[in-house]
Each structure stands twice: as structure tokens, then as C-alpha cells.
Amino acid sequence: MRELRIHGRGGQGAVIASKVLAVALFREGREVQSFPAFGVERRGAPVTAFLRTSGVPIRLRCEVREPRDLIVLDPTLIGAVDVTAGLAPAGGILINSERRPEDYPDLMARFRVATVDASGIAARHGIGSRTQPIVNTAILGAFAAFSGLVSLEAVCAAIREEMPIRPDANVAAAREAASAVLEAGPLVDAGVEVIHG
């Protein structure tokens, strides 16, 4: 079983991202479980969504406490919330950020880190507004490229199925983000950093 946690703020689409990713994984024949956890339910408040996927039925019914993968929709949550709590050693973190992965040295010391400017991509495709872009579909395209967990084609098909408003723009954002991911992480054996993208 592989577990994922998505950290975002109200209005960014974290819960919908979890649902769309679950649909994409289901389309590829996987068992899935997707659910949110809300604190204060208002725009801008921290929101967490969880996803599990497996080749066999999933019997767990609790929050994801030890994810293998993290998606962070708002980089200001890093430091404000313990987003890495329980993350598996050498787990992957995908951050919606204009910055490069090496700008997060504390995270890179322990985890694989990737960044993508999902906000900029969403804004260019007119998803949300310029001041408050909705980044969920862009980040899912990037996650497909970064994680290898799900194909970009399955993500795009799930976006078309689950996003009735402006599906073409959402798919285009996902495809652009998949090709814009910057990844870096420590090479344990050699003790040097590798940068892709």
C-alpha cells in the first residue's frame, strides 16, 4: 500500500486533487481511498487531504500518519505546519513553488524534493484568478511525472471526468506542469546531490 498526504489552504483544491488522483488510480486498476480532514473550514485555512492506493482491498479507516509522498499546495505551510510529520525516510515532497528544490536544504537533507510553479501555470491557463489560482490540476500533472505512481494520461482522463468546467484548460495545465517539474535529492551512496529537470 502507498499513502499520500496533501497539504493546502482552503480554495486551492486539495480535496478535489485527492479525489481526481483517486479516480486516476482507479482507472489504472488500483484500489483507492481518498478523504479530507478539515480544521476551520474557510478560504485560506489549512486543509489536509489523504489518499491510499493498493493492489488489494484497503481495510484501514484512519488518517494517513506515515505517508510515502507529500504534495504541498502552498509553500507558506512549510514551517507553519509540520508537513513532514511521519514522512517515510527518503520520501518524496512535491511543492508548489517558484523556487528550486535546493532552496529547501533542510528538506533535501532527508527527502526527495521537487518543485513546480503550479500557481503560475494555473494562472496562465486561466484556472481560478490571477491572485488566487486553483492549482490542483497542475500539481497532479507534476505529481504524475515526479512520483511514477500514476500515468499522466490517467490523470488527464480523470480531470476530464471530474472537472466539468474548463476541462481543456485543466488538462493543458496538468501537461505543462508535468514537463516543468524540478527535482533534487541526496544520493545516499555517493553523498552528492542530483538535480533533474
Phi, psi and omega in degrees: 000142177239135184240145184224145175232137179244126177250130178206192175238152180308130181101348181271345176096026181298317183292317178294323178301316179298318180294315180296319178296321177298318178297318179299315180294321178297321178299333179268011174089014181265152168281142182220159175212127183222133180199154180260167168227122182253145169259249174279118186275082177210159180301131178093344179283149178300137179229141177235137175234150185235150176214138172236146174217146184202163174276352181232163180306142182261122183256346179295145178222057180217169177297156176280114182256339181227071183288157172267335183228146174231142169240128179244110183280339181227111184297342178290346177287336179291120185097324177280328179229146178281078185294334183271005181307122176078358182297133182301145175306135183064018175294169183255139177235123175252122185244131171285103185202147172284344184280164177273159180303324182292351174283359177240063187297326179295322178288319182296335180294338185238340189222164167285132182234135174227148176231153173207140179277071181295327178296313179297319180295314179299318179297318179298329181266005176071031180262113190081208178246170179298324181276335179223072179292149176263114195261001190298316183289322177298315183295329179291323174298316178296321180295321177302316180291320184285318191269329187071007182284329186215150180280152177297324180296321177294321177298315181295321177296319179293323177299314180298324181287322189258347184242085184290339180265121177055051181299324181296318179294321180293319177294318178299320178295318179298316181295318179297316181295325179299329180267359184250006183291133172251126184236141175212153178186159180287140170270113186298317184292314186269344181071022178237163183268144176243136177236130178242151173101000000 
